[in-house]
Amino acid sequence: MKKVAFLDRDGALIYEPQDTFQVDSVDQLKILPGVVENLQRLQRLGYQLVMVTNQDGLGTSSNPQKNFEAVQNKLFELLQQHGIKLDQVFVCPHFPQDNCLCRKPKTGLVAGSLEEEPIDHDASLMVGDRETDRQFAKNIGVRFLKMETNGHFPNVV
């Protein structure tokens, strides 16, 4: 079975502005301290890296798809420069009030993937900065590593 490190994005991998709570441009993109070193370490230890992120209203005027994609592509480019590759990326585009099945802490985004290829629940983990991330980890049966929003990415192993 595979070992997976599930990763939140905003506030955990990259800086999240505390006024808008979303990164709207490449100019705002800032990888948080400890991210590169710890993702490299996880990969060396055989973990698959899986981003799971809620992006309120993605594709609407308040969160245009082109802005999100520009930031996301630049993030992937920066990570790849350090030999880091995300194996899967799951994005919930809904607002909390939409009550969708894919928004963390619900597991709809990853349910199909987890059914297709079971994971090693004892070795796998979720890194995030919010209560929804903790609850998501509990819902999929992996341990949770809490970090402060925009803080230092935790030393994972």
N, C-alpha and C positions, 0 to 999 in steps of 0.2 A: 504494500500500500504506500501511497505517496505521502510525504510530509508537505504541508502547505502552511505558508505564512500569509494570512489574510491581512490586508493593509488598508486602513482608511487613508484618504487623500488629504483633504483640506484640514489643516491644524495638526496633522500627524506626519505626513511626508513633506508638505509644503506649507509655507506661511499662509494663514487665513486672516484677512483683514477683519478686525473686530467691529467695524462700522457696517460693512455690507455682507460679511460672512461668505463672500465668494471672490475668487480671483478672476477679474474681468479682462486682463491683458497680460501679455508676455512680460511687460515691464514690471508687473507686480509679482512675477514668479520668483520665489526664493525657496530653495530646498533647505529644510531644517537641519540643524546640527545633529550629527550622528546617523543620519539616514544612509548616506553612501556607505560608510564603513559597516554598518549593521546589515544592510541588504547584501553587500558583498559576502559577509560572513555567512548569512543564511544560505546564499547560493552555494558557497563552498561546502556547506554541511548537507547539501542535497535537497534543500527546500525549494518548492515551487512558490513563486511570488504572485499573489493574486490581489489586485486592487478591487475593493468594494466601496463604492462611494455614492452618497446621496447628493444630487445636484438639483436643488429646488428650481422647478420650472424650466429645466433645460429645453431650449428650443423656442422659448417665449421671448417677448421683448425685454423681460427683466433678466434673462440669462440666455442671450443669443448663442445658437449652436456654433457659429463661426468663431466667436470669442473663446468658447470652451475648447474647441478643437485646436485652436492656435496654442493655448496654454498647455493642453494635454500633449500635443505633438512635441512642443519644446521640452516639456518634462521628460518625455521618453527619450528624446535626443540627448539631453544632459545625462540621464541615467546610463544610456548606452555608451557614452564616452567613458564611463567608469566600469564598463563590462556588466552592467546590470540590465536584465531583461525581465519584464513582467510577463508571466506565462498566460495570464488571463486578466481581463479588465471588465468589471461589471458596474454599470452606471444606472442608477434609478433617477429618471428625469422628473419625477412627480413632486408636488408640494405635499407637506404633511397632511393637509386636510383632504387630499385626494383619496386617502385610505387605501392605497394600492397594496398589492401583495409583495411588491419587490423592494419596498423601502425598508432599509435597516431600521429596527431590529428584525423585521420579518425576513424570511429566508428565500423568498421567491426568485431572487436574482441568481442564486447559486444552487437551488434545489436540483435542477436537471443535471448540472455538472457533478454534484455529489452523488446522485443516483448512478450516473454513467461510470464514474470512477471513484470508488470509495477512498477515503483518506484515513491516515493513521491519526485517530482522534487524540491519542495520548501525546504524540509528538507535535501535532499541529497547533497553531496559535493565531490569535487576532491581536493586532496592535492598533490602538485607537485612543482618542481623547475624549470621547463622550459616553454617556450612559447608554445610548443606543448601540454603540460599539460593544460595550460589555454585554448587553443583553443579546446581541447578535451572536457573540462568541458562545454564550450559554445555549442559545437556540440551536446552534450547529454542533455543540458538544466539544468545543476546544477551549484551551486556557486563554485568558485575556491578559494582555500586558497594557496597563494604563499609562498614559503619558499626559503631561499638561499640554493644553492647547498651545501650539507654537513653541513648545519646549524642546528639550533634547530627546531625540528618538532613543528609546530604551536599549540598553545592551541586552540583546535577546538570548544569548547563550554564553 
